[in-house]
């Protein structure tokens, strides 16, 4: 919903009613991820996308029906059947879309959710999408990370049962920590064992971080690509003459500090997590060896890449082994950095680094699709929407 939040808030603030279709589950080659949303405004305006064009027309019509009736609907869209006019995904995927009516009356907490998203504060919206008692469908709670003191301050609204509220609050926090949206299944009253109630947890976590070390021309290009991919980008270098905001307009922040000191501080302050990607572009031993000593010993980051020639790579490995790093720790480093695209310019190199990050995230091989068979989108269990705990 993040990408359509501005338009949604304009209508919500004006007291209007909006039809909202949200992708809650995806399988196989579905074109959009869980959380993607499409709005149908009070004047029939269409904003956003749930499938990249395959089923928008059907969702548009369903959203208008839901606004008129007030009854939310969970609808599955799959592969087109023999009927040429059937609604389906030509890409071969399957997706579940939850369509609901949103207004000040149906979603009074939306203003606070929007403020949290805008400020980069983590917040999760939990919505009942399936329940044996129809009146439960569409109920929601808003969950924040655990608050100091009063536990009730971290949850807004109620599903109608304290037991259910407690269950979804704890599980939503877990997904929020991972920055991941998902479907969860419970018994009708929130029982851990059982089924009947399914909820969709839309986790609005702060942007994942990209830490770029080394204020060189390649870093400027990497920062631009990182920002394009949705990362909060930091460029760090110990040399103030090079580490300036003017040289890195694509970065969210530019830090003048010794790289290893900065990374350790960010780790100690809890600002590095399993979604963080680290690009070490210094290729100077006095900077990158102490930095990689810290980075490669971190328990959970998404990517650590280091730039340099084959000779630089071998020298770096030797220095890191002398510093006590194990082969398992060294194996976490992508060096030389990036995929083999034949890149020459800083911009091309930045694309090769971004391509490697994407391939490792989703399990891609980095081959030309034209030269391969099988599904385009790789199955990656870690990013499935679980139907249970």
Backbone torsions as a table, in degrees:
resi	resn	phi	psi	omega
1	UNK	NA	-14.9	-175.4
2	UNK	-55.4	-40.4	-173.6
3	UNK	-72.7	-15.8	179.0
4	UNK	-114.7	10.8	-173.4
5	UNK	-62.7	-38.4	-177.2
6	UNK	-61.9	-47.7	-179.9
7	UNK	-66.3	-41.0	179.4
8	UNK	-60.7	-42.6	-178.6
9	UNK	-67.4	-33.5	178.0
10	UNK	-61.6	-46.1	179.6
11	UNK	-69.6	-42.8	-179.6
12	UNK	-60.4	-45.2	-178.5
13	UNK	-64.6	-29.8	-179.4
14	UNK	-84.8	1.8	178.7
15	UNK	81.7	15.0	-179.2
16	UNK	-84.6	166.4	176.6
17	UNK	-110.5	136.0	-174.7
18	UNK	-127.6	138.9	170.5
19	UNK	-86.9	129.0	-177.0
20	UNK	-125.1	122.4	172.9
21	UNK	-108.6	126.3	-176.9
22	UNK	-124.9	131.9	174.2
23	UNK	-69.5	121.8	-179.2
24	UNK	-112.8	-19.9	179.2
25	UNK	-149.7	140.8	179.7
26	UNK	-135.7	146.1	176.6
27	UNK	-139.8	149.9	178.7
28	UNK	57.3	-131.3	-169.9
29	UNK	-93.5	34.0	178.0
30	UNK	-57.6	136.1	-171.1
31	UNK	-77.9	-19.7	179.6
32	UNK	-122.6	155.1	-179.1
33	UNK	-90.9	162.7	177.2
34	UNK	-55.6	135.3	-178.6
35	UNK	106.1	-19.6	176.9
36	UNK	-62.7	137.7	-173.7
37	UNK	-131.8	152.9	174.8
38	UNK	-128.8	135.7	179.5
39	UNK	-108.9	145.4	167.9
40	UNK	-120.4	109.5	-173.3
41	UNK	-76.1	173.4	-176.5
42	UNK	-63.0	-22.9	178.0
43	UNK	-100.1	13.6	-178.6
44	UNK	85.8	10.6	179.4
45	UNK	-69.4	140.3	175.4
46	UNK	-108.2	126.9	-179.2
47	UNK	-131.9	132.4	177.0
48	UNK	88.0	-174.5	-174.2
49	UNK	-153.7	144.6	175.5
50	UNK	-112.6	-13.1	-176.0
51	UNK	-147.8	8.6	-179.2
52	UNK	73.7	18.1	174.7
53	UNK	117.2	-16.2	-173.8
54	UNK	-69.0	-45.6	-172.2
55	UNK	-126.0	15.0	-176.9
56	UNK	-58.3	-39.2	-179.3
57	UNK	-60.5	-43.3	-180.0
58	UNK	-67.6	-41.0	179.3
59	UNK	-66.4	-37.4	177.9
60	UNK	-58.1	-49.4	-179.7
61	UNK	-64.9	-41.1	180.0
62	UNK	-64.5	-39.7	179.6
63	UNK	-62.0	-39.1	178.1
64	UNK	-64.7	-39.6	178.3
65	UNK	-65.2	-40.6	-178.8
66	UNK	-66.9	-40.2	177.3
67	UNK	-61.5	-39.7	-178.8
68	UNK	-69.3	-40.4	-176.3
69	UNK	-88.4	-29.5	-175.4
70	UNK	82.7	-1.2	-177.6
71	UNK	-98.3	119.1	179.4
72	UNK	-68.3	155.4	-176.6
73	UNK	-136.2	135.4	170.7
74	UNK	-102.4	115.6	-173.8
75	UNK	-121.1	134.1	176.8
76	UNK	-100.7	135.0	175.1
77	UNK	-119.7	128.7	-176.4
78	UNK	-129.6	-159.1	-178.4
79	UNK	-65.3	138.9	177.7
80	UNK	-58.5	139.1	178.3
81	UNK	-93.5	-162.2	-174.3
82	UNK	-67.2	-20.9	177.7
83	UNK	-75.1	115.4	-174.2
84	UNK	-62.7	-20.9	-177.9
85	UNK	-99.2	4.7	179.9
86	UNK	-67.0	146.9	177.0
87	UNK	-77.3	125.0	-179.7
88	UNK	-163.0	173.3	178.8
89	UNK	-98.7	111.1	-179.2
90	UNK	-65.1	-18.7	178.9
91	UNK	-77.0	-10.5	177.2
92	UNK	94.2	6.4	-178.2
93	UNK	-93.2	179.2	175.7
94	UNK	-132.4	136.7	174.8
95	UNK	-142.5	148.0	173.7
96	UNK	-103.9	131.1	-179.8
97	UNK	-121.0	126.3	176.3
98	UNK	-98.5	121.7	-176.5
99	UNK	-112.7	128.5	-175.6
100	UNK	-143.5	165.0	175.4
101	UNK	-95.9	128.1	-179.7
102	UNK	-120.0	128.7	176.3
103	UNK	-153.5	-179.3	176.2
104	UNK	-61.4	-31.8	-178.8
105	UNK	-75.8	-42.3	-175.7
106	UNK	-82.4	-23.7	-176.4
107	UNK	-141.0	67.9	-176.2
108	UNK	-64.8	-20.5	-177.1
109	UNK	-84.8	-2.4	-172.9
110	UNK	-58.8	-37.2	179.6
111	UNK	-59.1	-42.6	178.8
112	UNK	-69.2	-37.5	177.6
113	UNK	-62.6	-45.6	180.0
114	UNK	-61.5	-39.3	179.0
115	UNK	-64.7	-40.6	177.7
116	UNK	-63.4	-45.9	-179.0
117	UNK	-61.6	-44.8	-178.5
118	UNK	-63.3	-34.8	-177.6
119	UNK	-87.4	-2.7	-178.9
120	UNK	76.6	19.8	177.2
121	UNK	-89.3	134.5	-177.9
122	UNK	-66.6	135.9	178.8
123	UNK	-155.1	142.7	178.7
124	UNK	-122.3	138.0	175.6
125	UNK	-109.7	120.2	-177.4
126	UNK	-107.7	120.6	-176.4
127	UNK	-123.3	132.9	175.3
128	UNK	-74.4	120.1	-179.1
129	UNK	-108.6	-11.2	179.1
130	UNK	-155.5	133.9	-179.0
131	UNK	-163.4	143.6	178.9
132	UNK	-63.7	-23.6	175.8
133	UNK	-99.6	107.6	-173.4
134	UNK	-54.6	-29.2	-177.4
135	UNK	-67.4	-18.5	177.6
136	UNK	-75.2	-28.8	-174.1
137	UNK	-64.4	128.4	-177.7
138	UNK	97.6	-14.1	175.6
139	UNK	-66.0	151.0	-177.2
140	UNK	-149.8	158.6	169.3
141	UNK	-131.1	152.1	177.0
142	UNK	-109.2	125.8	-173.2
143	UNK	-118.3	132.1	174.7
144	UNK	-110.1	164.3	172.6
145	UNK	-56.5	159.3	-174.9
146	UNK	-56.5	127.0	-177.5
147	UNK	-91.6	152.5	173.5
148	UNK	-69.9	133.6	175.5
149	UNK	86.9	-117.4	-171.7
150	UNK	-68.6	117.3	-179.2
151	UNK	-62.8	-33.0	-176.3
152	UNK	-66.0	-19.3	-178.6
153	UNK	-68.4	-18.0	-174.3
154	UNK	-92.7	4.4	-179.9
155	UNK	-139.6	134.2	178.9
156	UNK	-117.3	137.2	-179.8
157	UNK	82.6	-175.5	-179.9
158	UNK	-157.8	147.3	174.2
159	UNK	-80.7	-9.2	-179.3
160	UNK	107.1	1.9	179.9
161	UNK	-147.8	127.8	178.2
162	UNK	-61.4	-36.3	179.3
163	UNK	-63.5	-45.2	179.0
164	UNK	-65.9	-41.3	178.9
165	UNK	-59.2	-44.6	-178.9
166	UNK	-63.2	-41.6	-177.9
167	UNK	-64.8	-49.6	-175.8
168	UNK	-71.6	-30.1	178.2
169	UNK	-61.6	-48.1	-178.3
170	UNK	-64.5	-43.6	-177.7
171	UNK	-71.4	-35.9	178.8
172	UNK	-64.8	-36.4	177.6
173	UNK	-63.8	-38.0	178.0
174	UNK	-63.0	-44.2	177.9
175	UNK	-67.4	-36.2	179.5
176	UNK	-63.1	-38.5	178.6
177	UNK	-63.7	-30.3	178.8
178	UNK	-88.2	-10.3	-175.5
179	UNK	67.9	36.0	-171.8
180	UNK	-128.8	134.0	174.8
181	UNK	-94.5	149.8	-175.9
182	UNK	-166.2	161.9	170.3
183	UNK	-91.6	136.1	175.8
184	UNK	-124.7	148.5	-176.5
185	UNK	-118.0	137.8	179.3
186	UNK	-138.6	174.0	166.5
187	UNK	-72.4	170.1	-174.4
188	UNK	-57.5	-26.3	180.0
189	UNK	-111.3	22.7	178.9
190	UNK	88.3	16.5	179.2
191	UNK	-63.8	137.3	179.7
192	UNK	-64.4	-39.6	177.8
193	UNK	-102.5	122.2	-178.7
194	UNK	137.0	177.6	178.7
195	UNK	-147.9	173.0	-176.6
196	UNK	132.8	-40.8	176.5
197	UNK	-108.4	127.6	171.7
198	UNK	-119.5	137.7	178.1
199	UNK	-124.3	150.4	173.5
200	UNK	-106.7	124.8	177.8
201	UNK	-100.8	109.7	175.4
202	UNK	-94.0	104.9	-175.9
203	UNK	-92.4	115.1	177.2
204	UNK	-102.3	85.8	179.0
205	UNK	-91.4	159.0	173.3
206	UNK	-57.1	158.5	178.7
207	UNK	-55.1	144.0	172.2
208	UNK	-65.2	156.8	-174.7
209	UNK	-101.6	141.9	167.9
210	UNK	-116.4	120.1	178.7
211	UNK	-105.5	116.2	-177.9
212	UNK	-109.9	118.5	-177.7
213	UNK	-108.5	125.1	-178.5
214	UNK	113.6	106.9	-175.0
215	UNK	-85.6	65.8	-179.8
216	UNK	-113.3	174.2	-176.8
217	UNK	-62.1	-33.2	176.7
218	UNK	-62.6	-34.2	-178.7
219	UNK	-65.0	-36.7	178.9
220	UNK	-62.4	-41.7	179.4
221	UNK	-69.4	-41.2	177.8
222	UNK	-62.7	-39.7	178.8
223	UNK	-62.2	-41.8	179.5
224	UNK	-64.2	-44.6	179.7
225	UNK	-66.7	-40.1	178.7
226	UNK	-60.9	-42.1	177.8
227	UNK	-64.3	-40.5	178.2
228	UNK	-60.6	-35.8	-179.3
229	UNK	-80.4	-4.4	175.9
230	UNK	99.8	12.2	178.3
231	UNK	-86.3	151.7	166.6
232	UNK	-87.0	113.0	-167.1
233	UNK	-102.2	128.9	174.0
234	UNK	-118.4	130.0	172.1
235	UNK	-106.7	128.7	-177.8
236	UNK	-128.2	136.4	176.9
237	UNK	-155.8	148.5	-178.5
238	UNK	-80.0	-9.8	-173.2
239	UNK	-102.2	107.2	-175.0
240	UNK	-62.4	-26.8	-178.7
241	UNK	-68.7	-25.1	-179.7
242	UNK	-100.4	-33.6	-175.9
243	UNK	-86.4	80.7	180.0
244	UNK	-126.5	150.0	180.0
245	UNK	-62.6	-31.9	-179.2
246	UNK	-62.5	-37.5	-178.2
247	UNK	-78.3	-16.8	-176.0
248	UNK	-131.5	65.2	-178.3
249	UNK	-65.2	-19.9	179.9
250	UNK	-81.3	-9.0	-178.8
251	UNK	-89.8	147.7	175.6
252	UNK	-75.9	-30.6	177.2
253	UNK	-152.5	149.5	176.8
254	UNK	-123.7	126.2	-172.6
255	UNK	-118.1	131.2	174.1
256	UNK	-100.6	102.7	-178.3
257	UNK	-166.9	154.6	174.5
258	UNK	-61.0	129.3	-173.1
259	UNK	-53.1	-45.6	-176.9
260	UNK	-68.0	-34.4	177.3
261	UNK	-66.7	-43.1	-179.5
262	UNK	-63.0	-47.1	-178.3
263	UNK	-61.8	-43.4	-179.7
264	UNK	-62.6	-39.6	177.8
265	UNK	-62.8	-44.1	179.4
266	UNK	-63.1	-39.0	176.9
267	UNK	-63.8	-47.9	-178.2
268	UNK	-61.8	-30.7	-178.6
269	UNK	-88.2	1.3	177.1
270	UNK	76.9	23.1	-177.4
271	UNK	-101.9	12.6	174.7
272	UNK	-122.4	127.6	-178.0
273	UNK	-137.3	-169.0	-174.9
274	UNK	-69.3	-7.7	177.2
275	UNK	-98.4	-6.9	-174.1
276	UNK	-71.7	135.3	173.2
277	UNK	-113.9	140.6	-175.4
278	UNK	-123.7	123.9	177.8
279	UNK	-117.2	114.6	-178.3
280	UNK	-100.2	105.8	-174.0
281	UNK	-110.4	6.2	-174.9
282	UNK	-68.1	-35.9	-171.1
283	UNK	34.5	48.1	173.8
284	UNK	-135.1	118.8	-172.9
285	UNK	-53.4	-36.1	-176.1
286	UNK	-68.2	-21.7	175.4
287	UNK	-95.8	-51.3	-166.9
288	UNK	-81.8	-25.8	179.5
289	UNK	-67.2	-52.1	177.5
290	UNK	-63.9	-32.0	177.4
291	UNK	-65.5	-47.3	-179.3
292	UNK	-68.9	-27.3	173.5
293	UNK	-58.2	-40.7	178.4
294	UNK	-74.0	-49.1	-172.8
295	UNK	-62.6	-45.7	-173.8
296	UNK	-73.9	-11.0	176.8
297	UNK	-98.5	0.6	177.5
298	UNK	-69.9	139.8	-175.4
299	UNK	-69.9	-28.7	-170.1
300	UNK	-157.0	95.0	167.9
301	UNK	-132.6	159.1	-172.7
302	UNK	-78.3	-30.2	-171.4
303	UNK	-163.2	137.8	172.5
304	UNK	-133.9	111.4	179.6
305	UNK	-118.9	145.4	-179.1
306	UNK	-132.8	128.1	-177.6
307	UNK	-82.8	150.2	175.4
308	UNK	152.6	162.5	177.6
309	UNK	-72.5	174.0	176.1
310	UNK	-59.4	-40.7	-179.8
311	UNK	-65.2	-43.3	177.0
312	UNK	-60.8	-40.0	179.8
313	UNK	-61.4	-47.0	-179.0
314	UNK	-64.6	-41.3	177.8
315	UNK	-63.8	-39.7	179.7
316	UNK	-64.8	-43.8	178.1
317	UNK	-59.5	-42.6	-179.5
318	UNK	-63.4	-43.8	179.5
319	UNK	-64.5	-39.6	-179.6
320	UNK	-69.5	-36.4	175.8
321	UNK	-64.3	-39.3	177.6
322	UNK	-64.3	-28.3	178.7
323	UNK	-80.3	-4.4	174.3
324	UNK	102.5	6.9	179.6
325	UNK	-75.4	144.2	-178.0
326	UNK	-87.2	166.8	178.2
327	UNK	-62.6	-36.7	178.2
328	UNK	-64.0	-40.0	178.1
329	UNK	-67.5	-41.6	179.6
330	UNK	-65.5	-30.7	-178.4
331	UNK	-67.5	-15.5	178.8
332	UNK	-77.7	-10.3	-176.0
333	UNK	-91.2	128.7	172.8
334	UNK	-90.0	101.4	-176.5
335	UNK	-149.3	128.3	-4.4
336	UNK	-60.9	150.1	-171.7
337	UNK	-73.9	146.3	170.8
338	UNK	93.6	171.3	175.0
339	UNK	-91.1	158.3	179.7
340	UNK	-79.2	89.3	177.0
341	UNK	-106.1	-0.3	-173.5
342	UNK	73.5	24.1	-174.9
343	UNK	-64.3	143.8	178.5
344	UNK	-122.8	-47.2	-175.5
345	UNK	-82.8	164.1	174.9
346	UNK	-56.5	-39.1	-179.1
347	UNK	-66.6	-43.2	178.1
348	UNK	-64.7	-39.8	177.9
349	UNK	-63.9	-39.6	178.0
350	UNK	-61.6	-39.1	177.7
351	UNK	-64.5	-38.8	179.7
352	UNK	-66.6	-35.8	177.0
353	UNK	-68.5	-45.4	178.3
354	UNK	-61.3	-39.0	179.7
355	UNK	-63.0	-39.1	178.5
356	UNK	-66.9	-41.3	178.2
357	UNK	-59.8	-45.6	-179.5
358	UNK	-65.0	-44.5	-178.7
359	UNK	-61.6	-41.8	179.6
360	UNK	-69.7	-33.2	-179.4
361	UNK	-66.7	-42.6	-171.9
362	UNK	-106.3	-1.1	178.0
363	UNK	84.1	21.7	178.6
364	UNK	-77.3	154.9	-178.1
365	UNK	-92.2	-14.7	-178.4
366	UNK	80.3	11.7	178.8
367	UNK	-85.6	165.3	173.2
368	UNK	-71.1	127.9	-179.7
369	UNK	-61.9	-31.8	-179.5
370	UNK	-64.3	-21.8	-177.3
371	UNK	-101.0	8.7	-177.3
372	UNK	-124.9	160.9	174.0
373	UNK	-111.2	172.3	175.6
374	UNK	91.6	-174.9	-175.7
375	UNK	-66.2	145.9	178.9
376	UNK	-72.4	-42.0	-179.5
377	UNK	-94.5	123.5	-179.3
378	UNK	-72.5	142.7	174.6
379	UNK	-73.5	124.4	-178.8
380	UNK	-130.4	97.1	-174.4
381	UNK	-52.3	-32.9	-176.4
382	UNK	-65.3	-17.5	-177.2
383	UNK	-112.7	8.3	173.7
384	UNK	-68.1	161.4	173.3
385	UNK	-94.2	106.0	-176.9
386	UNK	-64.2	142.0	178.2
387	UNK	-97.3	4.4	177.2
388	UNK	-153.7	-162.2	-176.5
389	UNK	-96.3	NA	NA
